[in-house]
Amino acid sequence: MPARLLGGGRGCGPVSAVSDAERGARALLLRATEPCNVSLLRHVRRVGPEQAVDDIRRGRRFGDGDLASYAARILDFDGGRALEVAASLGVRLVCPGDDDWPVALDDLAGIGVDCLALWVRGRQSLTELCDRAVAIVGTRAATDYGASVARGLAIGLAEHGWTVVSGLALGIDAAAHRGALAAGGATVGVLACGVDKPYPKAHVDLAAACAEAGVVVSEHPMGSAPHRARFLVRNRLIAALSAGTVVVEAAPRSGARSTARHAAELFRHVMAVPGPVDSVTSAGCHQLMRDRPDTVLVTKADEVLEQVGPLGQFAERVTGPVRRRDLLGPVISRVFEAVPVSRAAPLERIAVTAGLRLDAVGPALAALAAAGLVVESERGWTMTSVGRDERFADAAGGAGELPLGWW
């Protein structure tokens, strides 16, 4: 089911309890410093965003932050005017207290890296989009295998009504967004720059498509350029907005692994896709599974949904072909194993080999004969050609999954 559209004009959201003054103050604070400035975040928690802005303007010291730097960055910045310009471009500022603020973002305060507000491009409801969302992340230098898996996962999730969250980067991120869009699903792009200037430039059209089918979000004011550090801090948003994070191809040291770390800190599900053991691009996934026992190996959308979906939603089990002997009970199967492949044996010898009483072996042999697996002759019992095929199939391919209670 698609998320609802927000009304209220160009880029405007629904009526909110957040005042214009507070919204403008939060816009200023996003401009004043980089996200995850612990000193500023602590001060905002104590006094609120409006008082924090006033303290910066008046030069009142707090914490160990660079007050002069804060003041310089907002010297010529008008929060109210920034909101008007954003609205004219179809962009809104979503703040804590808004109907469209995902409560999942509040979990970031628990690990000391609050999100003060989000610039949002797109008319879909961010709250509804993130109500059922999964992050798919990975390397920019994706292989054909990785891109194919990411796209397939996104298609499967979208077909089940889940939103795909990623970072709009090259490689795995792009494949995930495109997979969700191809399936007619919704997707959320989380940027390390302004929502009006997506990075890389090659993804301008992809960002527009994401904003149409979902939203594109960022903590950075419009016009902001991407910096290396900004990619790392935005990863916590990807993790927080999602019920779980799937890592598809990643180096041992990578942004994708940092997203998985944030997901674990926020008590979200962490999943990883395996690759060839000698693949450099899958080394981070394999190391993640070794380092974190709570990381779940996944290979398809059903397995992801088994983790993040409602209790009792299970992925379809992967099994081999069902054989006649799979339908046998434990006693009959034991007798079947005791029947000679070629040279016939009397009932008494089969009973000894099976370690069962005669009165149990007789009915079991009759059931096996009815199944076409054994045949009786003047010299005793032996396997039919079908029975031999069953026996040799297990010998060649290995025993299938044993049924519950086989012991």
JONOR-V962352 format. One record per backbone hydrogen bond with DSSP energy under -0.5 kcal/mol. CO is the residue of the C=O (numbers start at 1). NH is the residue of the N-H. E is the energy in kcal/mol with one decimal. If there is no record, write none. Layout:
co=(CO;CO)
nh=(NH;NH)
e=(E;E)
//
This chain:
co=(4;9;9;19;20;21;22;23;24;25;26;27;28;29;34;36;37;38;39;40;41;42;43;44;48;49;50;51;52;53;54;55;55;56;59;62;65;66;67;68;69;70;71;72;74;76;77;78;79;80;81;82;83;84;85;86;86;87;90;92;92;93;94;95;97;98;100;102;103;104;105;106;107;108;108;109;114;116;118;118;119;120;120;121;123;124;125;126;128;128;129;130;132;133;133;134;135;137;139;140;143;144;145;146;147;148;149;150;151;152;153;154;155;156;157;157;158;163;163;164;165;166;169;170;171;172;173;174;175;176;177;178;179;180;181;186;187;188;188;189;189;192;194;200;201;203;204;205;206;207;208;209;210;214;215;216;217;218;221;224;227;227;228;228;229;230;231;233;234;234;235;236;237;239;243;244;245;245;246;246;247;247;249;250;250;252;254;255;256;257;258;259;260;261;262;263;264;269;270;271;272;273;276;278;279;280;281;282;283;284;285;286;287;288;291;292;296;300;300;301;302;303;304;304;305;310;312;317;323;324;325;329;330;331;332;333;334;335;335;336;340;342;345;346;347;348;349;350;351;351;357;357;358;360;361;362;363;364;365;366;367;368;368;369;373;375;377;380;381;382;384;385;386;387;388;389;390;391;392;393;394;403)
nh=(125;11;12;23;24;25;26;27;28;29;30;31;32;33;37;38;41;42;43;44;45;46;47;48;52;53;54;55;56;57;58;59;60;59;61;65;67;70;71;72;73;74;75;75;77;78;79;82;83;84;85;86;87;88;89;89;91;90;122;94;120;95;118;98;17;101;102;105;106;107;108;109;110;111;113;112;116;96;94;120;218;92;122;216;6;126;129;130;131;132;132;133;163;243;244;165;246;248;172;142;147;148;149;150;151;152;153;154;155;156;157;158;159;160;160;162;161;134;165;188;136;190;174;173;175;176;177;178;179;180;181;182;183;185;184;164;215;166;190;191;217;227;197;203;204;207;208;209;210;211;212;213;214;124;189;121;191;119;224;194;230;231;231;232;233;234;235;236;237;238;239;240;241;242;269;135;247;271;137;248;249;273;139;284;285;254;258;259;260;261;262;263;264;265;266;268;267;245;296;247;298;249;279;280;282;283;250;286;287;288;289;290;291;292;293;295;272;303;304;305;306;307;307;308;309;313;314;319;326;327;328;333;334;335;336;337;338;338;339;339;383;344;381;350;351;352;353;354;355;356;360;361;362;364;365;366;367;368;369;370;371;373;374;372;384;382;380;377;345;375;388;389;390;391;392;393;394;395;396;397;398;406)
e=(-1.7;-0.7;-0.7;-2.4;-2.6;-2.1;-2.5;-2.0;-1.9;-2.3;-2.1;-1.0;-2.1;-1.1;-0.7;-1.2;-2.6;-2.4;-1.6;-2.6;-2.1;-1.6;-2.8;-2.2;-1.9;-2.1;-2.1;-2.5;-1.9;-2.4;-2.1;-0.6;-2.4;-0.8;-0.6;-0.9;-1.3;-2.0;-2.5;-2.1;-1.8;-1.1;-0.5;-0.6;-1.3;-0.5;-0.7;-2.5;-1.9;-1.7;-2.5;-2.3;-2.4;-1.9;-0.8;-1.2;-2.8;-1.5;-1.2;-0.6;-3.4;-0.5;-2.4;-2.3;-0.7;-1.5;-0.7;-1.9;-1.5;-1.3;-1.6;-1.3;-1.0;-1.2;-2.2;-1.4;-0.6;-0.6;-3.1;-0.5;-1.7;-2.4;-0.5;-2.3;-2.8;-0.5;-2.3;-2.0;-0.8;-0.5;-0.6;-0.5;-3.1;-3.2;-0.5;-2.5;-3.2;-3.0;-2.3;-1.2;-2.6;-2.2;-2.4;-2.7;-2.4;-2.4;-2.8;-2.3;-2.6;-2.4;-2.5;-2.7;-2.4;-0.8;-0.7;-2.6;-1.9;-2.6;-0.5;-2.3;-2.2;-2.4;-1.0;-0.8;-2.1;-2.4;-2.5;-2.7;-2.1;-2.1;-2.3;-2.5;-1.4;-3.0;-1.6;-1.8;-1.4;-2.3;-0.5;-0.6;-3.0;-0.6;-1.3;-2.2;-1.6;-2.9;-1.9;-2.2;-2.3;-2.4;-1.5;-2.3;-2.0;-0.9;-2.1;-3.1;-2.9;-3.2;-1.8;-2.1;-0.5;-1.1;-0.7;-1.0;-1.8;-1.8;-0.8;-0.8;-0.9;-1.5;-2.0;-2.3;-2.5;-1.0;-1.9;-2.7;-0.5;-2.9;-2.5;-0.6;-0.6;-2.4;-2.4;-3.0;-0.6;-0.6;-1.3;-2.0;-1.9;-2.1;-2.4;-2.4;-2.2;-2.2;-1.8;-3.2;-1.5;-2.7;-2.4;-2.4;-2.2;-0.5;-2.0;-0.6;-0.7;-0.9;-1.7;-2.3;-2.5;-2.2;-2.0;-1.5;-3.1;-2.5;-0.6;-2.2;-2.1;-0.7;-1.3;-2.7;-1.5;-0.7;-1.0;-2.1;-2.6;-1.9;-0.8;-0.7;-1.0;-1.6;-1.3;-2.5;-1.6;-2.0;-2.4;-1.8;-0.8;-0.7;-0.8;-0.9;-1.6;-0.5;-3.4;-1.9;-2.3;-1.9;-2.5;-2.5;-1.3;-2.1;-1.3;-1.8;-2.3;-1.2;-2.6;-1.9;-1.9;-2.2;-2.4;-2.0;-1.4;-2.5;-0.8;-1.3;-2.0;-2.1;-0.8;-3.3;-2.1;-2.8;-2.5;-2.1;-2.0;-2.4;-3.1;-2.2;-1.5;-1.5;-2.4;-2.6;-1.7;-1.5)
//
